[in-house]
Amino acid sequence: MELLSYLSWGPHGWGDELVRGLGVTLSLALTTLPLGLLLGLLIALASVSGRPVLQRLAQLYTATLRGIPELLTLFVVYNGAAMLLNQLARHVNPDAGFVELSPFVAGVVALGLVFSAFAAEVLRGAWLALDKGQREAARALGFTPWLGFWLVEFPPLLRLALPGLGNLWLNLLKDTALVSVIALNDLMRMASVAVGVTKQPFLFYLAVSLLYWLLCVLSEAAIGRLEQHLSRGLRRPAL
Amino acid sequence: MNSLMDPVLALHPWLARLLTGMAMTLQLTATAVLIAAALALPLAILRARGTPWLQTPLRLYVSFFRGTPLLVQLFLVYYGSGQFRPELQQLGLWWFFRDPFYCAVTAFTLNSVAYQMEILRGGLLAVSRGEVEAGLAFGMNRRLLYRRIILPNAYRIAWPALGNEIILLLKASAIASVVTLLDLMGQTRRLFASSFDISVYLWAAVAYLLITYTFITLWRRMEHRLSRHRQRS
């Protein structure tokens, strides 16, 4: 019971701090998701565009970002962007002080880059699995390419890509913990702060792991629902 | 200080450190992957054909280790064990949990067991029923059936996914640097802290890509060999 009081609300417990950290974790993931998706879609379009230069660039982008650790990407963004910003600042105003990139922004950029590289591959795969006949039917019915994409190709694209994108969302949620290493006050770091004060590492890391687990289980349920919703009207082959 | 213009020259004083780091990264990943592979196979068989009473804890195990960040798992083992220091000292196990390398290997192994178990389970369930029945018709006992038919097929089917998991673990092993291990990432962070030269990150990226691509090539070659009976001329 004494142990549980560490997790209570108020000035003596760490419950409210952990929940605030959870909020930061969630807002980091939810900010990254749309940006990463949009960038991923652009990269995927480049890689199916049929233009060799664009295709090569997209390949290089996805291969590099998928091949190096997320933590390394994070450090490159955090330290590298800070350096660039400082050089720029000194260029504009030689007396400028030291500019620091906020860990949140660095986290969004780094995780967004990683997410977009993986999402581009998922979307490319879904694109290749699309029924070509539907595209041709839309063309034959006089749809403009954009309208055809939006009304005919996009819905099944989303359905085909959803399982892969769902996995990427779970990875993103877990990868947010890395940003605690550059001192963002997310769930993970709040736990470390609490451990520093209370000297109860197992208790707090276990509590935090259960919170992450809960997020993942809830996400999985939501993705399952969404999958069902997107597959309505789809006739599955009899197995 | 700023050798951004000349990253190739800058590599020279770093090379030895980065190579030591690479060796540590490889050692860490390989140890965890191999121990996990040995544990994952029997567990996957249990998970695929055990009683529900056995399957539920395994499912929870997989769900937990795949649903929480590896960083949290590492901290649970490395820092979390500190909470039980007197007990661990009494059991004579403290030397193990005091060492960041052993803790990282433990956390990575536990994590990889979960992923490998799920992958192998998929492979086992995808083995063709007809081939197993043919083996039974030949009078093979369970042992022989597993050795000659089920396992070779399951591993062939699971091979690409297992390769993906190993690459993911290799990349994820970079977080070992957070618990002071001097793996490739750890050495890189140290070099950056002393030089403030961003190109050290570039070389670390090159090193990671080099490891990944070498591994992918080797893995493909092994996959080719595993499925040599299926090649058509």
HADDOCK unambig.tbl for C-alpha pairs under 7 A between the chains (distance, minus, plus):
assign (segid A and resid 67 and name CA) (segid B and resid 209 and name CA) 5.56 0.50 0.50
assign (segid A and resid 67 and name CA) (segid B and resid 212 and name CA) 6.60 0.50 0.50
assign (segid A and resid 68 and name CA) (segid B and resid 171 and name CA) 6.33 0.50 0.50
assign (segid A and resid 68 and name CA) (segid B and resid 205 and name CA) 5.86 0.50 0.50
assign (segid A and resid 68 and name CA) (segid B and resid 208 and name CA) 5.80 0.50 0.50
assign (segid A and resid 68 and name CA) (segid B and resid 209 and name CA) 6.28 0.50 0.50
assign (segid A and resid 69 and name CA) (segid B and resid 171 and name CA) 4.44 0.50 0.50
assign (segid A and resid 69 and name CA) (segid B and resid 172 and name CA) 6.23 0.50 0.50
assign (segid A and resid 69 and name CA) (segid B and resid 174 and name CA) 6.51 0.50 0.50
assign (segid A and resid 71 and name CA) (segid B and resid 174 and name CA) 6.70 0.50 0.50
assign (segid A and resid 76 and name CA) (segid B and resid 201 and name CA) 6.52 0.50 0.50
assign (segid A and resid 80 and name CA) (segid B and resid 198 and name CA) 6.32 0.50 0.50
assign (segid A and resid 174 and name CA) (segid B and resid 68 and name CA) 6.25 0.50 0.50
assign (segid A and resid 174 and name CA) (segid B and resid 69 and name CA) 4.64 0.50 0.50
assign (segid A and resid 175 and name CA) (segid B and resid 69 and name CA) 6.70 0.50 0.50
assign (segid A and resid 177 and name CA) (segid B and resid 69 and name CA) 6.66 0.50 0.50
assign (segid A and resid 177 and name CA) (segid B and resid 71 and name CA) 6.95 0.50 0.50
assign (segid A and resid 200 and name CA) (segid B and resid 83 and name CA) 6.14 0.50 0.50
assign (segid A and resid 201 and name CA) (segid B and resid 79 and name CA) 5.80 0.50 0.50
assign (segid A and resid 201 and name CA) (segid B and resid 80 and name CA) 4.69 0.50 0.50
assign (segid A and resid 201 and name CA) (segid B and resid 83 and name CA) 6.27 0.50 0.50
assign (segid A and resid 202 and name CA) (segid B and resid 76 and name CA) 5.85 0.50 0.50
assign (segid A and resid 202 and name CA) (segid B and resid 80 and name CA) 3.79 0.50 0.50
assign (segid A and resid 202 and name CA) (segid B and resid 81 and name CA) 6.75 0.50 0.50
assign (segid A and resid 202 and name CA) (segid B and resid 83 and name CA) 6.19 0.50 0.50
assign (segid A and resid 205 and name CA) (segid B and resid 72 and name CA) 6.40 0.50 0.50
assign (segid A and resid 205 and name CA) (segid B and resid 75 and name CA) 6.91 0.50 0.50
assign (segid A and resid 205 and name CA) (segid B and resid 76 and name CA) 5.67 0.50 0.50
assign (segid A and resid 206 and name CA) (segid B and resid 76 and name CA) 6.80 0.50 0.50
assign (segid A and resid 209 and name CA) (segid B and resid 68 and name CA) 5.79 0.50 0.50
assign (segid A and resid 209 and name CA) (segid B and resid 72 and name CA) 6.30 0.50 0.50
assign (segid A and resid 212 and name CA) (segid B and resid 67 and name CA) 6.87 0.50 0.50
assign (segid A and resid 212 and name CA) (segid B and resid 68 and name CA) 5.45 0.50 0.50
assign (segid A and resid 213 and name CA) (segid B and resid 64 and name CA) 6.29 0.50 0.50
assign (segid A and resid 213 and name CA) (segid B and resid 67 and name CA) 4.97 0.50 0.50
assign (segid A and resid 213 and name CA) (segid B and resid 68 and name CA) 5.34 0.50 0.50
assign (segid A and resid 216 and name CA) (segid B and resid 67 and name CA) 5.51 0.50 0.50
